Amino acid sequence: MKISLIVLNGLLAGAIAVPTGSQVVHEKRDTDNARWIKREAVDPNTKVPVRIALKQSNLDKGMDYLLDVSHPESSNYGNHYTADQVVDLFAPSDESINSVKSWLVKSGVPASSITASKSKGWLSFTTTSGQLESLLHTSFSTYDHVDARNVHIGTDEYSLPKEISQHVDFITPGVVFAPVKTSAKKEKRGHKSIRRASKPLPAHIAQILAANPRATSTCGSAITPQCIKSMYNITAGTSAISSNALGVFEVEDTYAQQDLTQFWKSFATNIPSTTGPKVDGIDGAKAPTSPINAGGESDLDFEIAIPIIYPQTTVLYQSSVKNDDIFNTFLDAIDGSYCTFSDDGETGDDPTVDGTTRNEQCGAFKPTNVISFSYGTAEADYPTYYLQVCAPCKFTCQKEFFFFFF
């Protein structure tokens, strides 16, 4: 997407004509994040997709909306909201949308290049790094994440006109880093997983647990299913509903049934030795695997989850991702529309970033009501404003639950 600019009297090429006015610092990074390594300044000609998150309405009422349809004593119990109803409840005001659009146009961003999301909560356009620096009164640098394989850009702080700041939650790229396309050769992501135990339990702990797997005196040194139940006051389950299995997402790291079998025999004797998840292998991903090839993280997820909910069952959404975005193939598999989704200048699958997937499955599996993810970035890596992106009440109001554990 090209933005035409008129450069007069030797003015810096690519500068946006930003209206003068009272500027306020909108976001500022308070501390350095050791997991992001700051590199060089961004080339001012680098194309940058910009997304502006507008302040939404009624987020403070989200819990009330949720309880209205989920509390057994409510007259609306079970009447969950549709996606369109959720959009209407939380959409930014027309004043916010129009004010920010007007500011962008006055600043030199072509009106035709600005797109609004279906949720009405985002405005998007593409510009250059140099133009965005002028718009936000800041400078951008490149950053590498210690576990990532692609380049991100961001800044330590940026400013907005005072009258515009009140309508904006945050902007990416900004304090929240955003990936950019570069010609640099991509390196394989260094997914960190839990290493398989190389040492046995200390003899005195092993003796206690061998005599009584339900012992809690060892919880300070060795966490067992009984430790989790005791710490969180979880009572034993008595029934299983076939339509209410717990979904668990795993990528690359794969569990071994032999590991689970041994664990049940040692620490959860009420669970049959062959118990494991139903496997929904995404795009041909396979599970389980042999103990020597198993991943400690996947084993651990089921060794904790199954004893908590047993006899309720589990479903494994197994992925073997090879691209930048680890969740894209999962979203394709549970929602066929995501394969061809396009909105707000964004697409569900972008071959230039995400690559292409052989035997891509679109809508092949039904999502469970609750899905657990043990992948992501720590909450401390994001500013408070970013909470609005995944306000839990929006999902639960539609009877969908996603839990992320970091």
N, C-alpha and C positions, 0 to 999 in steps of 0.2 A: 504494500500500500504506500503510495508516494504522496508526500505533502509538498505542495508548491510554495516556495518562499521567494520573496523579492529582496535582494540584498542591495542596499544603497550605500554609497559613500564609504565603501570599505568596511561596512559592518561585518561582524563575524558571521561566516556562512553557517546556516542552520539555527540561528537564534530565533526564538519565538518572541513576538512583541507582547510581553507580559504587562497588563495594565498595572499602573502604580496604585498603591494603597497600603494600608496598615497590614504588615505581615506578622504572623505569629508562628512560633515553632509548633508544628502539629504533632510530630512524633520525634523522639530522641532515644537513642540507645544508651541505657544507663551503665551497662557493664559489657565488657568484651566476652564473646563466647569462644571458649577454647576450641570448640569443634569446627569453627569456621576460620580459615586462614586468609587474611587479607592480602591481595596481590596488587597488581598495577591499576592505574586509572583506566576507565573504559574509553575506548576509541569513540569520539563524539559522533562518528558516522554509523555506529552500531545500531541496527534496527531493534527497537524495544517495544514489545506489546505491553501496554499500560492498562491496568484495571483499577478502577476507583470503587471502593466499597462505600455505599451511601449509608447513612444512619437509618436504621429500620424503625418501624413503629411497633409498639406493644410488646417488645421483648420482655419488659418487666411483668407482663401479664401471661407469659408463656406457661408458667406452672398452673395458673388458674384454668387456662384453656385445656391443659392436659388432664387435670383432675376432673374437669367437667365431663370428659368422655371415658375416663378410666376408673373413677371411684364407684364402687358397687352401689352406693347410696344415691348417686346422681341420676336424675331423670334422663340424662343423655348418655348413660353408661353404654359403651360399645358402639356408639354412633361416631366412629372416627372421621376426621376431616379428610376431604379430598385434597389433592395437591393444589388445585386452584384456590380452594378456601384458605389454605395455609399462605399462599402468595398474597391474597387480599388482606389477611390479618396482619402480616408483618411487613408489607411493602413500605418503602420510604414515602414521605409525603410528596405531592406534586411540586410543592415549593422547593424541596430539596433537589429533586430531579432537574427542574427547570433552572434553578440557580447555578448548579454545577455545570450544566450544559452551556448556559450563557457565558459563564466565566471562561470555559474552554474555547468557545468560539471567539470571544473577544481577545483571547490570548494567542490566536492564530491557528488553532486546530480546526480544520475544515469540518463543518457540521455534518457533511456526508460521510465522514470517516468515523463518527461516534456512533456506537451501537449500544443498545440497552438490553439487558438480559430479560428473559421471560419472568424471572422473579422480581424484576424492577429494582433489584438491590445493587446492580453493577452497571457501570458505564465503562466502555472499552474503546481504545483506539491504538493505532500503531504510530510511533514517531521514532526519532533518533535519540540516542543518549544525550547529545548536546542540547537538543531542543527541550528534553525533559528536565535537564539540569537548570535551564533558564526558567522553566515553568515553576519548578519547586524550590528555586533558590538553594541549590545544593550541588554536590559533585558525587559521581558514582565511581565505585571501584569494583574490581572483580574479586570473587571469593571462591575458595575451594573448600568443600566439606571433607572432613577426614574419612568419611565412609562413602562419599559420592564419586561419580565419575564424570560429571558435567559441570560446566562453569556457571556460576550464579553472579548476579550483580546486585549491589545494594548500597546503602549509605548509612551514616551514623545519625543523621537527622535531616529533616526537610521542613519547609515552611509553606503556609497557605495564607491567602488573604483572610483576615479575621472574619469577614462575613461569609466566607466559604467554608472555613474550618468547622463551623457548627453543623454543617450538613454532611460532613465526611467522617467515616470511621477510620479508614486507612487507605493507602495507595500502594500498589505493587508495580514495579520494584520500589522499595523504600527501605524502612527498617526491616520489613519482611523481605528476604532475598527472593529473587526470581531467576529461573534458568534462562539462558540465552543460547541461541544457536551459534556455534563457532565452527571453524574449519579444522579445529584441533582434533586429532585422533582420539576417539573415546577409549577409555580403559575400563576393564571389567570392574563392576561395583564390588567393593569389599564388604559384602554382607557379613555382619558379625553374628555368629551363632554361639550357643552355649556349648562348650566343649564337653565331650563325654567324660564321665568321672574316671580318673586314673588311679584313685586311691580308694580302698575299701573304707567302710565306716570304722571309726575307732572301736577296738574290741569291747570296751565296757558299754558303749552305746548299742553295738550290734547285739550284745547279750540281752540287754533290757528289751529291745524291740523284738528279738526272736521269742522271748518269753511272753511278751504282751505287745502286739502291734498297735494297740490303742493307747499305749503309754504316752503321757504328755510331759513327763519330767525331762525328756531329751529335746524338747522343742527349741531350746536355745542353741542347739548344735546341729540338729537334723530335723528338717521340716517334713512331716508325714501328713497324709490326709486327715488323720485325727487331730493333728496340731491346727490345721486350717479350720476344721469344724469347731474346735474348742475356742480358738481366738475370735471367731466371728459368730459363735453361737448358732451354728447351722445344724438343724435337726435332720434325721435320716429321712430320705424320700420313701414313699410307699407306693407310688403309681407312676406309670409312663403313658403319655399321650402321644400318639404317633405323629400328630400334626404340630407338635411343639418341641422338636429336637433342638439342641443347641448347635449352632453353626460355628465352626472354627476355621479360620483362614491360615494357611501355611504357604510359604514360598521357598522353593529350593530345598530347604531343610525338611526331611521326611522321617516319619516315625517307623519303628520296627515293632511288629506285633509280639515278637518274642520278648522284647523289653517290657511291654505292658503286661504280658502274662506273668513274668517274673515279679513285677512290681505288685500286681494284685495278690499273688501268693504270699508275698512278704509283708505288705503293709495295708492291704484292703481285701481281706479274706472273704468278705461278703459279696465280692464281685466275681462272677464266673471268669475263669482263666482265659477264655477266648474272646472276651469283650473288647471291642474296638469300635472306631467310628465307621459309619457308612461313608464310602469314598466317592466324591464327585471330582474326578480328575479333569482339570481345565485344560483344554487344547491338547489332550493326550498325556497329561502329567500322570505319573504312576505313584501309587502308595498301597501298602507299606513296602518297606525295603528290608534288607538283611541288617542284623545288628551292627556289623562292621561298617556299614554305609549309612547308618541312621544318624539323625541329627539330635543333639541333646535338647534343643529348644522345642522341637515338635513333640518328642517324647514327654518332656516336662509339661507341656500344655495339657495333654490328655491325662497324665498322671495326677494333675491337680483338678481338672474340670470334671472328669467322669465320676470320681468319688463324691464330689459335691452334689451332683444332680442324680446319681444312680437311684432308681432304675431308668430314669429318663435317658434317652439316647442322644448321640451326637452325630453330626454330619461334618466331614472334612472337605473343605474347598481347597484342593491341592493345586498349586500353580508352580510352574518351572520357568519363571520369567527370565528373559535375557535382555530386557530393555530398561529404559530409564524409569518408567512409571510402573511400580510393582502392582498397582491396583487395576490397571486398565483391562487386562484380560479377565480378571474377576468380575468387573462391572459388565463386560461384554457377556459373560457366561450367565449371569443372573438377570440381565435386562437387555434383551435383543436390540432395543432402540438405541442403546449406547454405542453400538457398532457404527451407526450412521448418524449419530447425534451431531448437530451443529447449531450453535446459539452463541450470541454475545461475542462473536469473533473467535470462538473456541470450538474445537471438535472433540468428540469423545476419544477417537483414535487419530493421532497425527503421525503418519508414516515417517515424516522427516525427523520427528523426535523419538517416537516410540518404536520405530521400525515396523516390520510386517510380521504377521504371525501365521504360520502354516496351520491349516485345518482349524481356523478360528471358529469358535463356538459362540453363537449369538442366541442368548435366551435358552440355553440348553438345560439349565438347572433352576429349580425354584428356590428362592432365598428363604431361609428359616426366619422365624420371627425375631430371633436374637442371634447376632453374629459377633464373635470375638476376634479381635485383631491384636497380635503382639508385635506389630511393626509400626514404626513412625518416629517422630522426633519429639524430644522432651518439650513439655509445655513451656518451660522457661525460655525456650528459643524463640518464642513468639510474644508480641506485645498483647496487652489486655484487650485491645480493640478486636484482635483476631478471633476472639471467642464467638463473635456473631456469625462466623463462617459455618460453624457446626453446632449452633444452638440446639441442644438435645431435644427440646420440646417440639421442634419442627418435625423430627423423625417420629417421635413417640406419639404425637398427635395423629400420625398416619399409620400407627401400629407397626412401626419398624424400629428396631433397636440395634445400634452399633456400639460396641465397646472397644476402646483402644487401650492397651496396656503397654507402657513404655519401660 
